[in-house]
Amino acid sequence: MLSLNSKISTRQLQILLILDVFGTGVMVLPRRVSEFAGQDGWILIILATVIAAVYMYVITSLGEMFPKDTFVSYTSKIVSKPIGVLISVFFVIKILVSSALELRIFTEIVKQVMLFHTPSWVISFGMLAIGGFAAAKGYETRARIAEILVFVIFVPLVIVFCIAATDVDFSNLKPFFVANPSNVVVGGFFTAFAFSGIEFCLLAFPYLQRPNSVKKATTHAVMVIGVLMLLITIITIARFGPVDIAHQIWPVLEMMDTINLPGSFIERQDALILSFWIVSIFAIINACLFFASMLMKDIVKKGDSAIYIVLFIPIVYGISRIPESVTDTYTMINTVYMTFGFAYIFVIPLLLLIIGKLRRLG
């Protein structure tokens, strides 16, 4: 790590968690929940937030058992070193694939909305270079940047969506509670993957100043993210209705393009809102490169994390070019969610927690 300051506060962890989770998935979230429950899609957000809070409880309970150990170290203590290293290697793969797919969606959105004639590789490598440089500066530097970026992203977003709420047809949300209960349950479980990024808390404990106060703080962060997602989903469904949303690739951007800001001299509101998401994607790419490099350094036990960041940048770009279209990219994202995502958000932390408790470790 290039930075000498490697510890962060609980408040900084909350901010980083919000930025790491709030990514491109929000752009399509209203369409996804409408596919499951129609105009009742907003109920899925509430259920998904509760599920994500349970996931976070399991993750933080495991981390509190080994507050000073790295992920590689405490998994090796719980399930033996070979299995612990294997779990860590697959975690690196999961992080790299997830960041690559986020990067691909980001590149496609930026190219279609803002930079029509700019080559895709320029957009992708530009984001990777900036994210990699910030990741090489260490966790404490990431936290300080996040304290600034959180206001740059969320204050304008909340203002714009509050303005949007004054010019929508909330009758599109009626009738209430007509969705099939089984669809609501399945959809809520699947929607919980919108909180992908909370698994980074598995890796954060060695960098915390007060690891014993994490559980409550991270739960609050999950709730804040859930409220923001709920606000965006309700307004978007109310604007278009569940039928029209089904035919839109990025309904949130479509909604932004229809908003008339009072007294505004800005012609492209969608481009304005997208600029806020660009900062969020920077935080996500930055987090993925940082944690993947630190994991690999702990696995190999040699070299500097900056070396692995440089190594991972072309790998992430190469993976991002594998899908042939946006549809293929979302198909790959769903596959990652249902395999690596579910494993590292819930299954592996729960199993490690149970085994650790049974063996009286930590």
Buried (B, 14 or more C-beta within 10 A) or exposed (E): BEEEBEEBBBEBBBBBBBBBBBBBBBBBBBBBBBBBBBBBBBBBBBBBBBBBBBBBBBBBBBBBBBBEBBBBBBBBBBBEEEEBBBBBBBBBBBBBBBBBBBBBBBBBBBBEBBEEEEEBEEBBBEBBEEBBEBBBBBBBBBBBBBBEBBEEBBEBBEEBBEBBBEEBEEEBBEEEEEBEEEBBEBBBBBBBBBBBBBBBBBBBBBBBEEBEBBBEBBBBBBBBBBEBBBBBBBBBBBBBBBEBBEEBBBBBBBBBEEBEBEEEEEEEBBBBBBBBBBBBBBBBBBBBBBBBBBBBBBBEEEEEBBBBBBEBBEBBBEBBBEBEEBEEBBEBBBEBBEEBBBBBBBEBBBBBBEEBBEEEEB
